[in-house]
């Protein structure tokens, strides 16, 4: 898998904003739910490992797809430059 082959969350949201009339409200809500759930799982796992990102923003999330013809996307967080290791894992 090539990381970020579908761009950042910011670029995805900007694209959806421009073409929002092409999507139903249910489709947009599903995307928002899916992205939010993935983001919470990633942050929860990082915190379980004792890793604090400290700079979560839409530019630091990249979207990936194994098959660009497949609508399912996975998210990865990038840029741990401001990250910290917690004193106690599982915070």
FIRO-790992 format. One record per atom (N, C-alpha, C, O): residue number from 1; atom name; x, y, z; residue in one letter. Coordinates in Angstrom, 1 decimal. Atoms other than C-alpha are relative to their C-alpha. Layout:
N
{num: NUM	atome: CA	east: X	north: Y	up: Z	residu: a} $
...
% end
This chain:
91
{num: 1	atome: N	east: 0.8	north: -1.2	up: 0.0	residu: x} $
{num: 1	atome: CA	east: 0.0	north: 0.0	up: 0.0	residu: x} $
{num: 1	atome: C	east: 0.9	north: 1.2	up: 0.0	residu: x} $
{num: 1	atome: O	east: 1.9	north: 1.3	up: 0.8	residu: x} $
{num: 2	atome: N	east: -0.7	north: -1.2	up: 0.1	residu: x} $
{num: 2	atome: CA	east: 1.3	north: 3.4	up: -0.9	residu: x} $
{num: 2	atome: C	east: -0.8	north: 1.0	up: 1.0	residu: x} $
{num: 2	atome: O	east: -1.9	north: 1.3	up: 0.8	residu: x} $
{num: 3	atome: N	east: 0.6	north: -0.8	up: -1.0	residu: x} $
{num: 3	atome: CA	east: 0.6	north: 5.7	up: 2.1	residu: x} $
{num: 3	atome: C	east: -0.4	north: 1.4	up: -0.6	residu: x} $
{num: 3	atome: O	east: 0.4	north: 2.0	up: -1.3	residu: x} $
{num: 4	atome: N	east: 0.5	north: -1.3	up: 0.5	residu: x} $
{num: 4	atome: CA	east: -1.5	north: 8.8	up: 1.3	residu: x} $
{num: 4	atome: C	east: -0.3	north: 0.0	up: -1.5	residu: x} $
{num: 4	atome: O	east: -0.3	north: 1.1	up: -2.1	residu: x} $
{num: 5	atome: N	east: 0.3	north: 0.0	up: 1.4	residu: x} $
{num: 5	atome: CA	east: -2.4	north: 7.7	up: -2.2	residu: x} $
{num: 5	atome: C	east: -1.3	north: 0.7	up: -0.4	residu: x} $
{num: 5	atome: O	east: -1.6	north: 0.9	up: -1.5	residu: x} $
{num: 6	atome: N	east: 1.2	north: -0.8	up: 0.3	residu: x} $
{num: 6	atome: CA	east: -5.7	north: 9.5	up: -1.8	residu: x} $
{num: 6	atome: C	east: 0.0	north: 1.4	up: 0.6	residu: x} $
{num: 6	atome: O	east: -1.1	north: 2.0	up: 0.6	residu: x} $
{num: 7	atome: N	east: -0.1	north: -1.3	up: -0.5	residu: x} $
{num: 7	atome: CA	east: -4.5	north: 12.7	up: -0.3	residu: x} $
{num: 7	atome: C	east: -0.2	north: 0.1	up: 1.5	residu: x} $
{num: 7	atome: O	east: -0.3	north: -0.9	up: 2.2	residu: x} $
{num: 8	atome: N	east: 0.2	north: -0.2	up: -1.5	residu: x} $
{num: 8	atome: CA	east: -5.0	north: 14.3	up: 3.1	residu: x} $
{num: 8	atome: C	east: -1.5	north: 0.2	up: 0.2	residu: x} $
{num: 8	atome: O	east: -2.3	north: 0.3	up: -0.7	residu: x} $
{num: 9	atome: N	east: 1.4	north: -0.2	up: -0.4	residu: x} $
{num: 9	atome: CA	east: -8.2	north: 14.7	up: 5.0	residu: x} $
{num: 9	atome: C	east: -0.5	north: 1.4	up: -0.5	residu: x} $
{num: 9	atome: O	east: -1.6	north: 1.6	up: -0.9	residu: x} $
{num: 10	atome: N	east: 0.3	north: -1.3	up: 0.4	residu: x} $
{num: 10	atome: CA	east: -8.1	north: 18.4	up: 4.2	residu: x} $
{num: 10	atome: C	east: -0.4	north: 0.1	up: -1.5	residu: x} $
{num: 10	atome: O	east: -1.4	north: 0.7	up: -1.9	residu: x} $
{num: 11	atome: N	east: 0.3	north: 0.0	up: 1.5	residu: x} $
{num: 11	atome: CA	east: -8.0	north: 17.8	up: 0.4	residu: x} $
{num: 11	atome: C	east: -1.3	north: -0.7	up: -0.3	residu: x} $
{num: 11	atome: O	east: -2.0	north: -0.4	up: -1.2	residu: x} $
{num: 12	atome: N	east: 1.2	north: 0.7	up: 0.2	residu: x} $
{num: 12	atome: CA	east: -10.8	north: 15.3	up: 0.7	residu: x} $
{num: 12	atome: C	east: -1.2	north: 0.8	up: 0.4	residu: x} $
{num: 12	atome: O	east: -2.2	north: 0.8	up: -0.4	residu: x} $
{num: 13	atome: N	east: 1.1	north: -0.8	up: -0.5	residu: x} $
{num: 13	atome: CA	east: -13.1	north: 17.6	up: 2.7	residu: x} $
{num: 13	atome: C	east: -0.2	north: 1.2	up: -1.0	residu: x} $
{num: 13	atome: O	east: -1.3	north: 1.5	up: -1.3	residu: x} $
{num: 14	atome: N	east: 0.1	north: -1.1	up: 1.0	residu: x} $
{num: 14	atome: CA	east: -12.3	north: 20.5	up: 0.2	residu: x} $
{num: 14	atome: C	east: -0.7	north: -0.5	up: -1.3	residu: x} $
{num: 14	atome: O	east: -1.5	north: 0.2	up: -1.9	residu: x} $
{num: 15	atome: N	east: 0.6	north: 0.6	up: 1.2	residu: x} $
{num: 15	atome: CA	east: -13.2	north: 18.2	up: -2.7	residu: x} $
{num: 15	atome: C	east: -1.5	north: -0.3	up: 0.2	residu: x} $
{num: 15	atome: O	east: -2.3	north: 0.0	up: -0.7	residu: x} $
{num: 16	atome: N	east: 1.4	north: 0.2	up: -0.3	residu: x} $
{num: 16	atome: CA	east: -16.4	north: 17.1	up: -1.0	residu: x} $
{num: 16	atome: C	east: -0.8	north: 1.2	up: 0.1	residu: x} $
{num: 16	atome: O	east: -2.0	north: 1.3	up: -0.3	residu: x} $
{num: 17	atome: N	east: 0.7	north: -1.3	up: -0.1	residu: x} $
{num: 17	atome: CA	east: -17.3	north: 20.7	up: -0.3	residu: x} $
{num: 17	atome: C	east: -0.4	north: 0.5	up: -1.4	residu: x} $
{num: 17	atome: O	east: -1.5	north: 1.0	up: -1.6	residu: x} $
{num: 18	atome: N	east: 0.2	north: -0.5	up: 1.3	residu: x} $
{num: 18	atome: CA	east: -17.0	north: 21.6	up: -4.0	residu: x} $
{num: 18	atome: C	east: -1.1	north: -0.9	up: -0.8	residu: x} $
{num: 18	atome: O	east: -1.8	north: -0.3	up: -1.6	residu: x} $
{num: 19	atome: N	east: 0.9	north: 0.8	up: 0.7	residu: x} $
{num: 19	atome: CA	east: -19.1	north: 18.6	up: -5.2	residu: x} $
{num: 19	atome: C	east: -1.1	north: -0.6	up: 0.9	residu: x} $
{num: 19	atome: O	east: -1.6	north: -1.7	up: 0.7	residu: x} $
{num: 20	atome: N	east: 1.0	north: 0.5	up: -1.0	residu: x} $
{num: 20	atome: CA	east: -21.5	north: 18.2	up: -2.2	residu: x} $
{num: 20	atome: C	east: -1.4	north: -0.2	up: -0.6	residu: x} $
{num: 20	atome: O	east: -2.1	north: -1.1	up: -0.1	residu: x} $
{num: 21	atome: N	east: 1.3	north: 0.2	up: 0.6	residu: x} $
{num: 21	atome: CA	east: -24.5	north: 18.5	up: -4.5	residu: x} $
{num: 21	atome: C	east: -0.1	north: -1.4	up: -0.7	residu: x} $
{num: 21	atome: O	east: -1.2	north: -1.8	up: -1.1	residu: x} $
{num: 22	atome: N	east: -0.1	north: 1.3	up: 0.7	residu: x} $
{num: 22	atome: CA	east: -23.4	north: 15.2	up: -6.1	residu: x} $
{num: 22	atome: C	east: -0.2	north: -1.2	up: 1.0	residu: x} $
{num: 22	atome: O	east: -0.4	north: -2.3	up: 0.6	residu: x} $
{num: 23	atome: N	east: 0.1	north: 1.0	up: -1.0	residu: x} $
{num: 23	atome: CA	east: -23.8	north: 13.3	up: -2.8	residu: x} $
{num: 23	atome: C	east: -1.3	north: 0.2	up: 0.8	residu: x} $
{num: 23	atome: O	east: -1.7	north: 1.3	up: 1.0	residu: x} $
{num: 24	atome: N	east: 1.2	north: -0.1	up: -0.8	residu: x} $
{num: 24	atome: CA	east: -26.9	north: 12.5	up: -0.7	residu: x} $
{num: 24	atome: C	east: 0.5	north: 0.3	up: 1.4	residu: x} $
{num: 24	atome: O	east: 1.7	north: 0.1	up: 1.8	residu: x} $
{num: 25	atome: N	east: -0.4	north: -0.3	up: -1.3	residu: x} $
{num: 25	atome: CA	east: -26.9	north: 13.6	up: 2.9	residu: x} $
{num: 25	atome: C	east: 0.4	north: -1.2	up: 0.8	residu: x} $
{num: 25	atome: O	east: 1.3	north: -1.2	up: 1.6	residu: x} $
{num: 26	atome: N	east: -0.3	north: 1.2	up: -0.6	residu: x} $
{num: 26	atome: CA	east: -26.8	north: 10.0	up: 4.0	residu: x} $
{num: 26	atome: C	east: 1.5	north: -0.4	up: -0.4	residu: x} $
{num: 26	atome: O	east: 2.2	north: -0.9	up: 0.5	residu: x} $
{num: 27	atome: N	east: -1.3	north: 0.4	up: 0.4	residu: x} $
{num: 27	atome: CA	east: -23.6	north: 9.4	up: 2.0	residu: x} $
{num: 27	atome: C	east: 1.0	north: 0.9	up: 0.7	residu: x} $
{num: 27	atome: O	east: 2.1	north: 0.4	up: 1.2	residu: x} $
{num: 28	atome: N	east: -0.9	north: -0.9	up: -0.7	residu: x} $
{num: 28	atome: CA	east: -21.9	north: 12.5	up: 3.5	residu: x} $
{num: 28	atome: C	east: 0.1	north: -0.3	up: 1.5	residu: x} $
{num: 28	atome: O	east: 1.1	north: -0.3	up: 2.1	residu: x} $
{num: 29	atome: N	east: 0.0	north: 0.3	up: -1.4	residu: x} $
{num: 29	atome: CA	east: -23.0	north: 11.5	up: 7.0	residu: x} $
{num: 29	atome: C	east: 0.8	north: -1.3	up: 0.3	residu: x} $
{num: 29	atome: O	east: 1.5	north: -1.5	up: 1.3	residu: x} $
{num: 30	atome: N	east: -0.8	north: 1.2	up: -0.2	residu: x} $
{num: 30	atome: CA	east: -21.6	north: 8.0	up: 6.5	residu: x} $
{num: 30	atome: C	east: 1.5	north: 0.2	up: -0.1	residu: x} $
{num: 30	atome: O	east: 2.2	north: -0.4	up: 0.7	residu: x} $
{num: 31	atome: N	east: -1.4	north: -0.3	up: 0.1	residu: x} $
{num: 31	atome: CA	east: -18.3	north: 9.4	up: 5.4	residu: x} $
{num: 31	atome: C	east: 0.5	north: 0.6	up: 1.3	residu: x} $
{num: 31	atome: O	east: 1.6	north: 0.3	up: 1.8	residu: x} $
{num: 32	atome: N	east: -0.4	north: -0.7	up: -1.2	residu: x} $
{num: 32	atome: CA	east: -18.1	north: 11.7	up: 8.4	residu: x} $
{num: 32	atome: C	east: 0.0	north: -1.0	up: 1.2	residu: x} $
{num: 32	atome: O	east: 1.0	north: -1.0	up: 2.0	residu: x} $
{num: 33	atome: N	east: 0.0	north: 1.0	up: -1.0	residu: x} $
{num: 33	atome: CA	east: -19.0	north: 8.8	up: 10.7	residu: x} $
{num: 33	atome: C	east: 1.2	north: -0.9	up: -0.1	residu: x} $
{num: 33	atome: O	east: 1.9	north: -1.2	up: 0.9	residu: x} $
{num: 34	atome: N	east: -1.1	north: 0.9	up: 0.3	residu: x} $
{num: 34	atome: CA	east: -16.5	north: 6.5	up: 9.1	residu: x} $
{num: 34	atome: C	east: 1.4	north: 0.6	up: 0.3	residu: x} $
{num: 34	atome: O	east: 2.2	north: 0.0	up: 1.0	residu: x} $
{num: 35	atome: N	east: -1.2	north: -0.7	up: -0.2	residu: x} $
{num: 35	atome: CA	east: -13.7	north: 9.1	up: 9.2	residu: x} $
{num: 35	atome: C	east: 0.2	north: 0.2	up: 1.5	residu: x} $
{num: 35	atome: O	east: 1.3	north: 0.0	up: 2.1	residu: x} $
{num: 36	atome: N	east: 0.0	north: -0.3	up: -1.5	residu: x} $
{num: 36	atome: CA	east: -14.5	north: 10.0	up: 12.9	residu: x} $
{num: 36	atome: C	east: 0.3	north: -1.3	up: 0.7	residu: x} $
{num: 36	atome: O	east: 1.2	north: -1.2	up: 1.7	residu: x} $
{num: 37	atome: N	east: -0.2	north: 1.2	up: -0.7	residu: x} $
{num: 37	atome: CA	east: -14.6	north: 6.4	up: 14.0	residu: x} $
{num: 37	atome: C	east: 1.5	north: -0.5	up: -0.2	residu: x} $
{num: 37	atome: O	east: 2.1	north: -0.9	up: 0.7	residu: x} $
{num: 38	atome: N	east: -1.4	north: 0.4	up: 0.3	residu: x} $
{num: 38	atome: CA	east: -11.2	north: 5.6	up: 12.3	residu: x} $
{num: 38	atome: C	east: 1.0	north: 0.9	up: 0.8	residu: x} $
{num: 38	atome: O	east: 1.9	north: 0.4	up: 1.4	residu: x} $
{num: 39	atome: N	east: -0.9	north: -0.9	up: -0.7	residu: x} $
{num: 39	atome: CA	east: -9.6	north: 8.7	up: 13.8	residu: x} $
{num: 39	atome: C	east: 0.0	north: -0.3	up: 1.5	residu: x} $
{num: 39	atome: O	east: 1.0	north: -0.3	up: 2.2	residu: x} $
{num: 40	atome: N	east: 0.1	north: 0.3	up: -1.4	residu: x} $
{num: 40	atome: CA	east: -10.9	north: 7.8	up: 17.3	residu: x} $
{num: 40	atome: C	east: 0.8	north: -1.3	up: 0.3	residu: x} $
{num: 40	atome: O	east: 1.5	north: -1.4	up: 1.4	residu: x} $
{num: 41	atome: N	east: -0.7	north: 1.3	up: -0.2	residu: x} $
{num: 41	atome: CA	east: -9.5	north: 4.2	up: 16.9	residu: x} $
{num: 41	atome: C	east: 1.5	north: 0.2	up: 0.0	residu: x} $
{num: 41	atome: O	east: 2.2	north: -0.3	up: 0.8	residu: x} $
{num: 42	atome: N	east: -1.4	north: -0.3	up: 0.2	residu: x} $
{num: 42	atome: CA	east: -6.1	north: 5.5	up: 15.8	residu: x} $
{num: 42	atome: C	east: 0.5	north: 0.7	up: 1.3	residu: x} $
{num: 42	atome: O	east: 1.5	north: 0.3	up: 1.8	residu: x} $
{num: 43	atome: N	east: -0.4	north: -0.8	up: -1.1	residu: x} $
{num: 43	atome: CA	east: -5.8	north: 8.1	up: 18.6	residu: x} $
{num: 43	atome: C	east: -0.1	north: -0.9	up: 1.3	residu: x} $
{num: 43	atome: O	east: 0.8	north: -0.8	up: 2.1	residu: x} $
{num: 44	atome: N	east: 0.1	north: 0.9	up: -1.2	residu: x} $
{num: 44	atome: CA	east: -7.0	north: 5.5	up: 21.2	residu: x} $
{num: 44	atome: C	east: 1.1	north: -1.0	up: 0.0	residu: x} $
{num: 44	atome: O	east: 1.7	north: -1.2	up: 1.1	residu: x} $
{num: 45	atome: N	east: -1.1	north: 1.0	up: 0.1	residu: x} $
{num: 45	atome: CA	east: -4.4	north: 3.0	up: 20.0	residu: x} $
{num: 45	atome: C	east: 1.3	north: 0.7	up: 0.4	residu: x} $
{num: 45	atome: O	east: 2.1	north: 0.2	up: 1.1	residu: x} $
{num: 46	atome: N	east: -1.3	north: -0.7	up: -0.3	residu: x} $
{num: 46	atome: CA	east: -1.6	north: 5.6	up: 20.1	residu: x} $
{num: 46	atome: C	east: 0.1	north: 0.3	up: 1.5	residu: x} $
{num: 46	atome: O	east: 1.1	north: 0.2	up: 2.1	residu: x} $
{num: 47	atome: N	east: 0.0	north: -0.3	up: -1.5	residu: x} $
{num: 47	atome: CA	east: -2.6	north: 6.6	up: 23.7	residu: x} $
{num: 47	atome: C	east: 0.2	north: -1.3	up: 0.8	residu: x} $
{num: 47	atome: O	east: 0.8	north: -1.2	up: 1.8	residu: x} $
{num: 48	atome: N	east: -0.3	north: 1.3	up: -0.7	residu: x} $
{num: 48	atome: CA	east: -2.7	north: 2.9	up: 24.7	residu: x} $
{num: 48	atome: C	east: 1.5	north: -0.3	up: 0.0	residu: x} $
{num: 48	atome: O	east: 2.0	north: -0.8	up: 1.0	residu: x} $
{num: 49	atome: N	east: -1.4	north: 0.3	up: 0.1	residu: x} $
{num: 49	atome: CA	east: 0.9	north: 2.7	up: 23.5	residu: x} $
{num: 49	atome: C	east: 0.8	north: 1.1	up: 0.8	residu: x} $
{num: 49	atome: O	east: 2.0	north: 1.0	up: 0.9	residu: x} $
{num: 50	atome: N	east: -0.7	north: -1.0	up: -0.7	residu: x} $
{num: 50	atome: CA	east: 1.7	north: 5.9	up: 25.4	residu: x} $
{num: 50	atome: C	east: 0.6	north: 1.1	up: -0.9	residu: x} $
{num: 50	atome: O	east: 1.5	north: 1.8	up: -0.5	residu: x} $
{num: 51	atome: N	east: -0.4	north: -1.0	up: 1.0	residu: x} $
{num: 51	atome: CA	east: 2.2	north: 8.1	up: 22.3	residu: x} $
{num: 51	atome: C	east: -1.0	north: 1.1	up: -0.1	residu: x} $
{num: 51	atome: O	east: -2.2	north: 0.8	up: -0.3	residu: x} $
{num: 52	atome: N	east: 0.8	north: -1.2	up: 0.2	residu: x} $
{num: 52	atome: CA	east: 0.9	north: 11.6	up: 22.2	residu: x} $
{num: 52	atome: C	east: 0.4	north: 0.7	up: -1.2	residu: x} $
{num: 52	atome: O	east: 1.6	north: 1.1	up: -1.4	residu: x} $
{num: 53	atome: N	east: -0.3	north: -0.6	up: 1.3	residu: x} $
{num: 53	atome: CA	east: 0.7	north: 13.2	up: 18.8	residu: x} $
{num: 53	atome: C	east: 0.3	north: 1.5	up: 0.1	residu: x} $
{num: 53	atome: O	east: 1.2	north: 2.0	up: -0.4	residu: x} $
{num: 54	atome: N	east: -0.1	north: -1.4	up: -0.3	residu: x} $
{num: 54	atome: CA	east: 0.2	north: 16.8	up: 19.9	residu: x} $
{num: 54	atome: C	east: -0.1	north: 1.0	up: -1.1	residu: x} $
{num: 54	atome: O	east: 0.0	north: 2.2	up: -1.0	residu: x} $
{num: 55	atome: N	east: 0.3	north: -0.9	up: 1.1	residu: x} $
{num: 55	atome: CA	east: -0.6	north: 18.2	up: 16.5	residu: x} $
{num: 55	atome: C	east: -1.0	north: -0.6	up: -1.0	residu: x} $
{num: 55	atome: O	east: -0.8	north: -0.6	up: -2.2	residu: x} $
{num: 56	atome: N	east: 1.0	north: 0.6	up: 0.8	residu: x} $
{num: 56	atome: CA	east: -3.7	north: 16.5	up: 15.2	residu: x} $
{num: 56	atome: C	east: -0.8	north: 1.1	up: -0.7	residu: x} $
{num: 56	atome: O	east: -1.4	north: 2.0	up: -0.1	residu: x} $
{num: 57	atome: N	east: 0.7	north: -0.9	up: 0.9	residu: x} $
{num: 57	atome: CA	east: -5.2	north: 18.5	up: 12.3	residu: x} $
{num: 57	atome: C	east: -0.3	north: -0.7	up: -1.3	residu: x} $
{num: 57	atome: O	east: 0.3	north: -1.8	up: -1.6	residu: x} $
{num: 58	atome: N	east: 0.4	north: 0.7	up: 1.3	residu: x} $
{num: 58	atome: CA	east: -6.7	north: 17.7	up: 8.9	residu: x} $
{num: 58	atome: C	east: 1.1	north: -0.2	up: -0.9	residu: x} $
{num: 58	atome: O	east: 1.0	north: -1.1	up: -1.8	residu: x} $
{num: 59	atome: N	east: -1.1	north: 0.3	up: 0.9	residu: x} $
{num: 59	atome: CA	east: -3.4	north: 18.0	up: 7.1	residu: x} $
{num: 59	atome: C	east: 0.9	north: -1.1	up: 0.5	residu: x} $
{num: 59	atome: O	east: 1.7	north: -1.6	up: -0.3	residu: x} $
{num: 60	atome: N	east: -0.8	north: 1.1	up: -0.5	residu: x} $
{num: 60	atome: CA	east: -1.9	north: 15.3	up: 9.3	residu: x} $
{num: 60	atome: C	east: -0.7	north: -1.4	up: 0.0	residu: x} $
{num: 60	atome: O	east: -0.2	north: -2.3	up: 0.6	residu: x} $
{num: 61	atome: N	east: 0.7	north: 1.3	up: 0.3	residu: x} $
{num: 61	atome: CA	east: -4.4	north: 12.6	up: 8.3	residu: x} $
{num: 61	atome: C	east: 0.1	north: -0.2	up: -1.5	residu: x} $
{num: 61	atome: O	east: -0.3	north: 0.6	up: -2.3	residu: x} $
{num: 62	atome: N	east: -0.1	north: 0.4	up: 1.4	residu: x} $
{num: 62	atome: CA	east: -3.8	north: 10.8	up: 5.0	residu: x} $
{num: 62	atome: C	east: -1.0	north: -1.1	up: -0.2	residu: x} $
{num: 62	atome: O	east: -1.2	north: -2.0	up: 0.6	residu: x} $
{num: 63	atome: N	east: 0.9	north: 1.1	up: 0.4	residu: x} $
{num: 63	atome: CA	east: -6.3	north: 8.6	up: 3.2	residu: x} $
{num: 63	atome: C	east: 0.7	north: -0.9	up: -1.0	residu: x} $
{num: 63	atome: O	east: 1.4	north: -0.5	up: -1.9	residu: x} $
{num: 64	atome: N	east: -0.6	north: 1.1	up: 0.8	residu: x} $
{num: 64	atome: CA	east: -5.3	north: 5.3	up: 1.7	residu: x} $
{num: 64	atome: C	east: -1.1	north: -0.9	up: -0.6	residu: x} $
{num: 64	atome: O	east: -2.1	north: -1.1	up: 0.1	residu: x} $
{num: 65	atome: N	east: 0.9	north: 1.0	up: 0.6	residu: x} $
{num: 65	atome: CA	east: -7.0	north: 2.8	up: -0.6	residu: x} $
{num: 65	atome: C	east: 0.9	north: -1.1	up: -0.6	residu: x} $
{num: 65	atome: O	east: 1.8	north: -0.7	up: -1.4	residu: x} $
{num: 66	atome: N	east: -0.7	north: 1.1	up: 0.6	residu: x} $
{num: 66	atome: CA	east: -5.7	north: -0.6	up: -1.5	residu: x} $
{num: 66	atome: C	east: -0.2	north: 0.0	up: -1.5	residu: x} $
{num: 66	atome: O	east: 0.7	north: -0.2	up: -2.3	residu: x} $
{num: 67	atome: N	east: 0.4	north: 0.0	up: 1.4	residu: x} $
{num: 67	atome: CA	east: -7.6	north: -0.3	up: -4.8	residu: x} $
{num: 67	atome: C	east: -0.8	north: 1.3	up: -0.2	residu: x} $
{num: 67	atome: O	east: -1.8	north: 1.5	up: 0.4	residu: x} $
{num: 68	atome: N	east: 0.6	north: -1.3	up: 0.2	residu: x} $
{num: 68	atome: CA	east: -8.4	north: 3.1	up: -6.1	residu: x} $
{num: 68	atome: C	east: -1.5	north: -0.1	up: -0.6	residu: x} $
{num: 68	atome: O	east: -2.2	north: 0.9	up: -0.5	residu: x} $
{num: 69	atome: N	east: 1.4	north: 0.2	up: 0.5	residu: x} $
{num: 69	atome: CA	east: -11.6	north: 1.7	up: -7.7	residu: x} $
{num: 69	atome: C	east: -1.0	north: -0.4	up: 1.1	residu: x} $
{num: 69	atome: O	east: -2.2	north: -0.4	up: 1.0	residu: x} $
{num: 70	atome: N	east: 0.8	north: 0.4	up: -1.2	residu: x} $
{num: 70	atome: CA	east: -12.8	north: 0.6	up: -4.2	residu: x} $
{num: 70	atome: C	east: -0.3	north: 1.2	up: 0.8	residu: x} $
{num: 70	atome: O	east: 0.7	north: 1.9	up: 1.2	residu: x} $
{num: 71	atome: N	east: 0.3	north: -1.2	up: -0.8	residu: x} $
{num: 71	atome: CA	east: -14.6	north: 3.3	up: -2.2	residu: x} $
{num: 71	atome: C	east: 0.4	north: 0.0	up: 1.4	residu: x} $
{num: 71	atome: O	east: 0.4	north: 1.0	up: 2.1	residu: x} $
{num: 72	atome: N	east: -0.3	north: 0.0	up: -1.5	residu: x} $
{num: 72	atome: CA	east: -13.4	north: 2.1	up: 1.2	residu: x} $
{num: 72	atome: C	east: 1.4	north: 0.6	up: 0.1	residu: x} $
{num: 72	atome: O	east: 2.4	north: 0.3	up: -0.6	residu: x} $
{num: 73	atome: N	east: -1.2	north: -0.7	up: -0.3	residu: x} $
{num: 73	atome: CA	east: -10.7	north: 4.3	up: 2.6	residu: x} $
{num: 73	atome: C	east: 0.5	north: -0.3	up: 1.4	residu: x} $
{num: 73	atome: O	east: -0.3	north: -0.4	up: 2.3	residu: x} $
{num: 74	atome: N	east: -0.5	north: 0.0	up: -1.4	residu: x} $
{num: 74	atome: CA	east: -8.4	north: 3.9	up: 5.6	residu: x} $
{num: 74	atome: C	east: 0.8	north: 1.2	up: 0.2	residu: x} $
{num: 74	atome: O	east: 1.3	north: 1.9	up: -0.7	residu: x} $
{num: 75	atome: N	east: -0.7	north: -1.2	up: -0.4	residu: x} $
{num: 75	atome: CA	east: -6.8	north: 6.7	up: 7.5	residu: x} $
{num: 75	atome: C	east: 1.2	north: -0.3	up: 0.8	residu: x} $
{num: 75	atome: O	east: 1.3	north: -1.2	up: 1.6	residu: x} $
{num: 76	atome: N	east: -1.2	north: 0.1	up: -0.7	residu: x} $
{num: 76	atome: CA	east: -3.3	north: 7.1	up: 8.8	residu: x} $
{num: 76	atome: C	east: 0.4	north: 1.4	up: 0.5	residu: x} $
{num: 76	atome: O	east: 0.1	north: 2.4	up: -0.2	residu: x} $
{num: 77	atome: N	east: -0.5	north: -1.3	up: -0.5	residu: x} $
{num: 77	atome: CA	east: -1.9	north: 9.9	up: 11.0	residu: x} $
{num: 77	atome: C	east: 1.5	north: 0.1	up: -0.3	residu: x} $
{num: 77	atome: O	east: 2.2	north: -0.9	up: -0.2	residu: x} $
{num: 78	atome: N	east: -1.4	north: -0.2	up: 0.3	residu: x} $
{num: 78	atome: CA	east: 1.4	north: 11.4	up: 10.0	residu: x} $
{num: 78	atome: C	east: 0.6	north: 1.2	up: 0.8	residu: x} $
{num: 78	atome: O	east: -0.2	north: 1.8	up: 1.5	residu: x} $
{num: 79	atome: N	east: -0.7	north: -1.1	up: -0.6	residu: x} $
{num: 79	atome: CA	east: 3.9	north: 14.0	up: 11.2	residu: x} $
{num: 79	atome: C	east: 0.0	north: 0.0	up: 1.6	residu: x} $
{num: 79	atome: O	east: -0.8	north: 0.7	up: 2.2	residu: x} $
{num: 80	atome: N	east: -0.2	north: 0.1	up: -1.5	residu: x} $
{num: 80	atome: CA	east: 4.9	north: 13.1	up: 14.8	residu: x} $
{num: 80	atome: C	east: 1.1	north: 0.9	up: 0.5	residu: x} $
{num: 80	atome: O	east: 1.6	north: 0.6	up: 1.6	residu: x} $
{num: 81	atome: N	east: -1.1	north: -0.9	up: -0.4	residu: x} $
{num: 81	atome: CA	east: 7.3	north: 16.0	up: 15.0	residu: x} $
{num: 81	atome: C	east: -0.2	north: 0.6	up: 1.3	residu: x} $
{num: 81	atome: O	east: 0.8	north: 0.8	up: 2.0	residu: x} $
{num: 82	atome: N	east: 0.3	north: -0.6	up: -1.3	residu: x} $
{num: 82	atome: CA	east: 5.6	north: 17.5	up: 18.0	residu: x} $
{num: 82	atome: C	east: -0.4	north: -1.1	up: 1.1	residu: x} $
{num: 82	atome: O	east: -0.7	north: -0.8	up: 2.2	residu: x} $
{num: 83	atome: N	east: 0.4	north: 1.1	up: -0.9	residu: x} $
{num: 83	atome: CA	east: 4.8	north: 14.0	up: 19.5	residu: x} $
{num: 83	atome: C	east: 0.8	north: -0.1	up: 1.2	residu: x} $
{num: 83	atome: O	east: 2.0	north: 0.3	up: 1.3	residu: x} $
{num: 84	atome: N	east: -0.7	north: 0.3	up: -1.3	residu: x} $
{num: 84	atome: CA	east: 5.7	north: 12.9	up: 23.0	residu: x} $
{num: 84	atome: C	east: -0.3	north: -1.4	up: 0.4	residu: x} $
{num: 84	atome: O	east: -1.4	north: -2.0	up: 0.0	residu: x} $
{num: 85	atome: N	east: 0.3	north: 1.3	up: -0.6	residu: x} $
{num: 85	atome: CA	east: 6.0	north: 9.7	up: 24.8	residu: x} $
{num: 85	atome: C	east: -0.5	north: 0.3	up: 1.4	residu: x} $
{num: 85	atome: O	east: 0.2	north: 1.0	up: 2.2	residu: x} $
{num: 86	atome: N	east: 0.6	north: -0.2	up: -1.3	residu: x} $
{num: 86	atome: CA	east: 3.8	north: 9.6	up: 27.9	residu: x} $
{num: 86	atome: C	east: 0.8	north: -0.7	up: 1.1	residu: x} $
{num: 86	atome: O	east: 1.4	north: -1.8	up: 0.8	residu: x} $
{num: 87	atome: N	east: -0.6	north: 0.7	up: -1.1	residu: x} $
{num: 87	atome: CA	east: 5.2	north: 8.7	up: 31.3	residu: x} $
{num: 87	atome: C	east: -0.6	north: -1.3	up: 0.3	residu: x} $
{num: 87	atome: O	east: 0.1	north: -2.3	up: 0.7	residu: x} $
{num: 88	atome: N	east: 0.8	north: 1.2	up: -0.3	residu: x} $
{num: 88	atome: CA	east: 2.5	north: 6.1	up: 31.7	residu: x} $
{num: 88	atome: C	east: -0.8	north: -0.4	up: -1.2	residu: x} $
{num: 88	atome: O	east: -1.7	north: 0.3	up: -1.6	residu: x} $
{num: 89	atome: N	east: 0.8	north: 0.5	up: 1.2	residu: x} $
{num: 89	atome: CA	east: 1.2	north: 4.1	up: 28.7	residu: x} $
{num: 89	atome: C	east: -1.4	north: -0.2	up: 0.5	residu: x} $
{num: 89	atome: O	east: -1.7	north: -0.5	up: 1.6	residu: x} $
{num: 90	atome: N	east: 1.4	north: 0.2	up: -0.3	residu: x} $
{num: 90	atome: CA	east: -2.5	north: 3.7	up: 28.5	residu: x} $
{num: 90	atome: C	east: -0.7	north: 1.1	up: 0.6	residu: x} $
{num: 90	atome: O	east: -1.6	north: 0.9	up: 1.4	residu: x} $
{num: 91	atome: N	east: 0.5	north: -1.2	up: -0.7	residu: x} $
{num: 91	atome: CA	east: -3.3	north: 7.2	up: 29.5	residu: x} $
{num: 91	atome: C	east: -1.5	north: 0.2	up: -0.4	residu: x} $
{num: 91	atome: O	east: -2.1	north: 1.2	up: 0.0	residu: x} $
% end
